[in-house]
Amino acid sequence: MDLKRLEYFCAIIEKGQISKAAQSLHISQPPLSMRLKELEDELGVTFIHRQGKAWQVTPEGRMLYRKAQFILSYMEGVKNDIASIAGELHGRIKFGVCPPCRQMAAHVISDLGKSHPRLQFRVWVMDNQSLERHLQESHLDFALVLLPVKGRNYAIRSLQAKPYYAVFGKGMPRPRAGIIGVEDLAGLPLIVQHRRDSAGINAVLMKAFQRQNRQAHVVLETQDSSFLQALLLEGFPAVAILNEYELERLPPDQFPTARLDVADLTLAPALISLENAYTSLLAQKVMDCFAARF
């Protein structure tokens, strides 16, 4: 199979139309349609059912897309590996970040941007489940997620665990001490992060309330932790549950904080990559930067 045909095929799938793919590739539509037909003829299968303007990707087409993504990323990785041997990181790195780890990624990207100006980044900020799906489909070189993860075929590099804090917003009473438990949060309006797979800190926090036979008063849940920060800065009257890194963007003189002493309530970040897939030297070096910093 010709690599250029695979590149064209991926563009067609990603753009959803041959005409849009042709525009993105800066070629005319007829030769692009011809490359697709040549690919189908070569393998003896139909990848896209076409009827007028309507078309649908076949199961064979979806499989080829996943495999082609891996092949093309492998070739791009080899090229970047050769360029990186000289010492300067060079090329494009594609990775995902879950919202609670956003600030961690910002620190590393900033450091790398200063020391390696030829390095390019493409970053997805998504919840754990979405990041795992994109990693499985070879759209990402690696992902910065929170443990636990659902997949089993990962190489996992755990980073330093960090505590969670209760951040008291406008109109809230000051915490009684620097370290508090859920009994100190009972009755207070809480704004918390929520994972779709029910494995996040919200679930841990609710179990802690149940063990204390107390009721949690959660007024807002969101997957995006930065939204909790924005609410506090807007004066929303509540207590936000945030990790240590997320406190950096909040003025400490305006928002009293207390570390939460709750079993299993810790930020557990980790770098994950596909265990049996090619991981470029560039991706490995960037992950090394995360591990050195955190």
C-alpha positions in Angstrom: 0.0 0.0 0.0 1.2 3.5 -0.9 1.7 5.8 2.1 0.3 8.8 0.1 -2.9 6.8 -0.6 -3.3 6.1 3.1 -2.7 9.8 4.0 -5.4 10.7 1.5 -7.8 8.1 2.8 -7.4 9.3 6.4 -8.1 12.9 5.2 -11.3 11.8 3.6 -12.5 10.0 6.7 -11.6 12.9 9.0 -13.1 15.6 6.8 -16.3 13.6 6.1 -16.4 14.6 2.4 -14.0 14.1 -0.5 -14.4 17.7 -1.6 -13.4 19.0 1.9 -10.5 16.6 2.0 -9.3 17.7 -1.4 -9.4 21.3 -0.2 -7.4 20.5 2.9 -4.8 18.6 0.9 -4.7 21.4 -1.8 -5.5 19.0 -4.6 -8.5 18.8 -6.9 -11.3 16.3 -6.2 -11.1 13.9 -9.2 -7.5 12.7 -8.5 -8.4 12.2 -4.8 -11.5 10.1 -5.8 -9.2 8.1 -8.1 -6.7 7.4 -5.2 -9.5 6.1 -3.1 -10.7 3.8 -5.9 -7.2 2.6 -6.4 -6.9 1.7 -2.8 -10.2 -0.1 -2.8 -9.3 -2.0 -6.0 -5.9 -2.9 -4.5 -7.4 -4.5 -1.4 -10.6 -5.8 -3.1 -13.0 -4.2 -0.6 -15.2 -1.1 -0.4 -14.2 1.4 2.3 -16.9 4.0 1.7 -20.4 3.4 0.3 -21.1 6.4 -1.9 -24.6 7.3 -3.3 -24.7 10.9 -4.5 -23.6 13.2 -1.7 -24.5 10.6 1.0 -21.7 8.2 2.0 -21.0 5.8 4.9 -17.7 4.3 6.1 -17.8 0.5 6.1 -16.4 -1.7 8.9 -13.4 -2.4 6.6 -13.0 1.3 6.2 -13.0 2.0 9.9 -10.4 -0.7 10.5 -8.2 0.6 7.7 -8.5 4.1 9.2 -7.3 2.9 12.6 -4.4 0.9 11.1 -3.5 3.8 8.7 -3.3 6.2 11.6 -0.8 4.0 13.4 1.3 3.5 10.2 1.4 7.2 9.4 2.2 8.2 13.0 4.9 5.5 13.1 6.5 7.0 10.0 6.3 10.5 11.4 7.8 9.3 14.6 10.7 7.7 12.9 11.4 11.0 11.1 11.2 12.9 14.4 13.4 10.3 16.1 16.2 10.9 13.6 15.9 14.6 14.0 15.9 14.3 17.8 19.1 12.3 18.0 21.1 15.5 17.7 19.7 16.7 21.0 17.1 19.3 20.1 13.6 18.1 20.3 12.0 18.6 16.9 8.6 17.8 15.4 5.0 17.6 16.5 3.9 15.8 19.6 0.2 14.9 20.1 -1.0 14.2 23.6 -4.1 14.5 25.7 -4.7 16.0 29.1 -7.6 15.5 31.5 -8.9 18.8 33.0 -7.6 18.4 36.5 -4.0 18.0 35.1 -4.2 21.0 32.9 -1.9 23.1 35.0 0.7 20.3 35.1 0.7 20.2 31.3 1.0 24.0 31.0 4.2 23.9 33.2 5.9 21.3 31.0 4.8 22.8 27.7 6.1 26.2 28.8 9.5 24.7 29.8 9.8 22.8 26.6 8.7 25.7 24.4 11.6 27.8 25.9 14.3 25.2 25.5 13.1 23.6 22.2 11.6 26.2 20.0 11.2 23.9 17.0 8.9 21.6 19.0 5.2 21.7 18.1 2.3 20.6 20.3 -1.2 19.4 19.6 -3.0 19.0 22.8 -6.5 17.5 23.5 -8.1 18.5 26.8 -10.8 15.9 27.5 -12.1 13.6 30.2 -10.4 10.3 30.9 -12.8 8.2 28.8 -12.4 10.3 25.7 -8.6 10.4 26.1 -8.5 6.6 26.3 -10.6 6.3 23.2 -8.4 8.6 21.2 -5.3 6.8 22.5 -6.7 3.4 21.4 -7.5 4.9 18.0 -3.8 6.1 17.7 -4.7 9.7 17.6 -2.4 10.5 20.5 1.2 9.7 21.4 0.3 9.5 25.0 -2.1 10.9 27.6 -1.9 12.6 31.0 -4.8 11.1 32.9 -6.0 10.4 36.4 -5.9 6.8 37.7 -7.7 4.5 37.6 -8.0 3.9 33.8 -10.3 1.4 32.1 -7.9 0.0 29.5 -5.4 -2.8 30.3 -3.1 -2.5 27.3 -1.2 0.5 28.6 2.3 1.3 29.7 1.7 3.4 32.8 4.1 5.9 34.4 2.6 7.1 37.7 3.5 10.7 38.7 3.6 12.3 42.1 0.3 12.1 44.0 -1.1 15.4 45.4 -3.7 16.1 48.0 -7.1 17.8 47.4 -8.1 21.0 49.1 -11.4 22.7 50.1 -11.3 26.2 48.7 -13.8 28.5 50.5 -15.5 31.0 48.2 -17.3 34.3 48.8 -19.6 34.3 51.9 -18.3 30.9 53.2 -17.0 30.6 56.8 -13.2 30.2 57.1 -12.0 26.7 57.7 -11.4 25.9 61.4 -7.9 24.4 60.7 -5.4 23.8 57.9 -6.5 20.2 57.6 -10.1 19.3 57.8 -12.5 16.3 57.1 -15.8 15.9 55.5 -17.6 16.7 58.8 -16.4 20.3 58.3 -18.0 20.4 54.9 -21.4 19.1 56.0 -24.2 21.5 55.2 -21.9 23.8 53.0 -22.7 24.2 49.3 -20.0 22.2 47.4 -18.9 22.4 43.8 -16.9 19.4 42.6 -15.4 17.6 39.7 -17.3 14.6 38.2 -16.0 11.8 36.1 -18.4 10.0 33.7 -17.1 6.6 34.8 -17.9 7.2 38.5 -14.3 6.8 39.5 -13.4 10.4 40.3 -13.0 12.4 43.5 -16.8 13.0 43.7 -17.4 9.3 44.2 -14.7 9.1 46.8 -16.1 12.2 48.6 -19.6 10.9 48.6 -18.4 7.6 50.2 -16.6 9.6 52.9 -19.8 11.4 53.7 -21.7 8.1 53.9 -19.1 6.7 56.3 -19.7 9.7 58.5 -23.5 9.3 58.2 -23.6 12.9 56.8 -25.3 14.4 53.8 -23.2 16.2 51.1 -24.8 19.4 49.7 -23.5 19.4 46.2 -24.8 22.3 44.2 -22.7 21.8 41.0 -20.8 19.0 39.3 -18.7 19.4 36.2 -16.0 17.6 34.3 -14.0 20.8 33.8 -12.2 21.8 36.9 -11.3 25.2 35.4 -15.0 26.0 35.6 -14.9 25.6 39.3 -12.1 28.1 39.5 -14.0 30.5 37.3 -17.0 30.3 39.5 -15.0 31.1 42.6 -13.4 34.1 40.9 -16.9 35.3 39.9 -17.9 35.3 43.6 -20.0 32.1 43.5 -20.9 31.3 47.2 -19.6 27.7 47.6 -16.7 25.5 48.6 -14.7 24.1 45.7 -12.8 20.8 45.9 -9.6 21.3 43.9 -6.2 19.7 43.7 -2.9 21.4 44.7 -2.0 22.4 41.2 -5.3 24.1 40.6 -4.8 26.4 43.5 -2.0 28.2 41.6 -4.5 30.4 39.7 -6.5 31.5 42.7 -5.3 34.5 44.9 -4.6 32.9 48.3 -5.5 36.1 50.2 -9.0 35.9 48.7 -9.8 32.2 49.1 -9.0 30.4 52.4 -8.0 26.8 51.8 -7.7 23.7 53.9 -6.2 20.3 53.0 -8.8 17.5 53.0 -8.0 14.5 55.2 -10.1 11.9 53.4 -9.1 8.4 52.7 -8.3 7.7 49.0 -8.9 11.4 48.1 -5.7 12.2 46.2 -4.8 13.4 42.8 -3.2 10.3 41.1 -1.9 11.5 37.7 -0.2 9.1 35.3 1.2 9.1 31.8 -0.3 6.3 29.6 0.7 5.1 26.2 -0.2 1.9 24.3 1.9 -0.9 25.5 2.4 -2.8 22.3 2.4 0.2 19.9 5.2 2.3 18.6 6.1 5.2 20.9 8.4 7.7 19.3 11.6 8.8 20.8 10.2 12.3 20.8 7.1 11.2 22.8 9.3 9.3 25.3 11.5 12.4 25.8 8.5 14.6 26.5 7.1 12.0 28.9 10.5 12.1 30.6 10.1 15.8 31.0 6.8 15.2 32.8 8.3 12.6 35.0 11.3 14.9 35.9 9.0 17.8 36.8 6.3 15.8 38.6 
